[in-house]
Amino acid sequence: MVIAFVTVTPLGTGSTSLSSYVAECVKALDESSLKHTLTPMGSILEGTLEEILEAVRMVHNIPFNQGVQRVSTRVVIDDRRDKDATGQGKVESVEKKLAE
């Protein structure tokens, strides 16, 4: 399982508010089968590498489809192959260590 963090930033929109663009990206992710979690600074995606790369391509293009002329997309990929990793599992591992 791959875990990725993605942030899509439309540039030159004429406004400091980007929530309408974020909402469209989240709607598209909701329609996909990919597990995702919205955070204040981006989204966490969980799935195969192919699924995640396809989702990143999709959300990167959404602001362009809304008329934006420039988009900056940041992606961080955690691809662990020695065992199944999930976002929840990573959080639980840290919480367990904090409780010790």
C-alpha positions as a Markdown table, in Angstrom:
| # | Residue | x | y | z |
|---|---|---|---|---|
| 1 | Met | 0.0 | 0.0 | 0.0 |
| 2 | Val | 1.3 | 3.4 | -0.9 |
| 3 | Ile | 0.5 | 6.5 | 1.2 |
| 4 | Ala | 0.8 | 9.9 | -0.5 |
| 5 | Phe | 0.3 | 13.5 | 0.5 |
| 6 | Val | -0.9 | 15.9 | -2.3 |
| 7 | Thr | -1.4 | 19.6 | -2.4 |
| 8 | Val | -2.9 | 21.3 | -5.5 |
| 9 | Thr | -2.4 | 25.1 | -5.6 |
| 10 | Pro | -4.0 | 27.1 | -8.3 |
| 11 | Leu | -1.9 | 30.3 | -9.1 |
| 12 | Gly | -3.0 | 33.6 | -10.4 |
| 13 | Thr | -6.7 | 33.2 | -9.4 |
| 14 | Gly | -7.1 | 36.8 | -8.3 |
| 15 | Ser | -8.1 | 35.7 | -4.8 |
| 16 | Thr | -6.4 | 34.4 | -1.7 |
| 17 | Ser | -9.2 | 31.9 | -1.1 |
| 18 | Leu | -8.8 | 28.5 | -2.7 |
| 19 | Ser | -11.5 | 26.5 | -1.0 |
| 20 | Ser | -13.7 | 26.3 | -4.1 |
| 21 | Tyr | -10.9 | 24.6 | -6.0 |
| 22 | Val | -10.2 | 22.3 | -3.1 |
| 23 | Ala | -13.8 | 21.4 | -2.9 |
| 24 | Glu | -13.9 | 20.3 | -6.5 |
| 25 | Cys | -10.8 | 18.2 | -6.0 |
| 26 | Val | -12.3 | 16.5 | -3.0 |
| 27 | Lys | -15.5 | 15.8 | -4.9 |
| 28 | Ala | -13.5 | 14.1 | -7.6 |
| 29 | Leu | -11.6 | 12.0 | -5.0 |
| 30 | Asp | -15.0 | 11.1 | -3.4 |
| 31 | Glu | -16.1 | 9.7 | -6.8 |
| 32 | Ser | -13.0 | 7.6 | -7.1 |
| 33 | Ser | -12.5 | 4.4 | -5.2 |
| 34 | Leu | -9.3 | 5.7 | -3.6 |
| 35 | Lys | -9.1 | 6.1 | 0.2 |
| 36 | His | -8.4 | 9.8 | 1.0 |
| 37 | Thr | -8.4 | 12.1 | 4.0 |
| 38 | Leu | -8.6 | 15.9 | 3.7 |
| 39 | Thr | -6.3 | 17.8 | 6.0 |
| 40 | Pro | -5.9 | 21.6 | 6.4 |
| 41 | Met | -2.9 | 21.6 | 4.1 |
| 42 | Gly | -3.7 | 18.9 | 1.5 |
| 43 | Ser | -5.0 | 15.4 | 1.2 |
| 44 | Ile | -3.6 | 12.0 | 2.2 |
| 45 | Leu | -4.2 | 9.3 | -0.4 |
| 46 | Glu | -3.9 | 5.5 | 0.1 |
| 47 | Gly | -3.8 | 2.9 | -2.6 |
| 48 | Thr | -1.6 | 1.4 | -5.2 |
| 49 | Leu | 1.0 | 3.6 | -6.8 |
| 50 | Glu | -0.9 | 3.5 | -10.1 |
| 51 | Glu | -4.2 | 4.6 | -8.4 |
| 52 | Ile | -2.4 | 7.4 | -6.6 |
| 53 | Leu | -0.6 | 8.7 | -9.7 |
| 54 | Glu | -3.9 | 8.6 | -11.6 |
| 55 | Ala | -5.6 | 10.6 | -8.8 |
| 56 | Val | -2.8 | 13.1 | -8.7 |
| 57 | Arg | -3.1 | 13.6 | -12.5 |
| 58 | Met | -6.9 | 14.0 | -12.1 |
| 59 | Val | -6.8 | 16.6 | -9.3 |
| 60 | His | -3.9 | 18.5 | -10.9 |
| 61 | Asn | -6.1 | 19.1 | -13.9 |
| 62 | Ile | -9.2 | 20.2 | -12.1 |
| 63 | Pro | -8.2 | 23.9 | -11.6 |
| 64 | Phe | -7.2 | 24.0 | -15.3 |
| 65 | Asn | -10.7 | 22.8 | -16.1 |
| 66 | Gln | -12.0 | 25.7 | -14.0 |
| 67 | Gly | -10.1 | 28.3 | -16.1 |
| 68 | Val | -6.9 | 28.6 | -14.1 |
| 69 | Gln | -3.8 | 29.1 | -16.2 |
| 70 | Arg | -1.1 | 27.8 | -13.7 |
| 71 | Val | -1.2 | 25.1 | -11.1 |
| 72 | Ser | 1.5 | 23.9 | -8.7 |
| 73 | Thr | 1.1 | 20.4 | -7.3 |
| 74 | Arg | 3.2 | 18.9 | -4.6 |
| 75 | Val | 3.3 | 15.2 | -4.0 |
| 76 | Val | 5.1 | 13.2 | -1.3 |
| 77 | Ile | 5.0 | 9.4 | -1.8 |
| 78 | Asp | 5.6 | 6.8 | 1.0 |
| 79 | Asp | 5.9 | 3.4 | -0.8 |
| 80 | Arg | 6.7 | 0.7 | 1.8 |
| 81 | Arg | 7.1 | -2.8 | 0.4 |
| 82 | Asp | 8.2 | -4.8 | 3.4 |
| 83 | Lys | 4.8 | -4.8 | 5.0 |
| 84 | Asp | 1.3 | -3.3 | 4.5 |
| 85 | Ala | 1.2 | 0.3 | 5.7 |
| 86 | Thr | -1.8 | 2.5 | 6.2 |
| 87 | Gly | -2.2 | 6.0 | 7.4 |
| 88 | Gln | -4.1 | 4.8 | 10.5 |
| 89 | Gly | -1.4 | 2.2 | 11.2 |
| 90 | Lys | 1.3 | 4.8 | 11.1 |
| 91 | Val | -0.6 | 7.0 | 13.5 |
| 92 | Glu | -1.3 | 4.1 | 15.9 |
| 93 | Ser | 2.4 | 3.2 | 15.9 |
| 94 | Val | 3.3 | 6.6 | 17.1 |
| 95 | Glu | 0.5 | 6.8 | 19.6 |
| 96 | Lys | 1.6 | 3.4 | 21.0 |
| 97 | Lys | 5.1 | 4.7 | 21.5 |
| 98 | Leu | 3.8 | 7.9 | 23.1 |
| 99 | Ala | 1.9 | 5.8 | 25.7 |
| 100 | Glu | 5.0 | 3.8 | 26.7 |
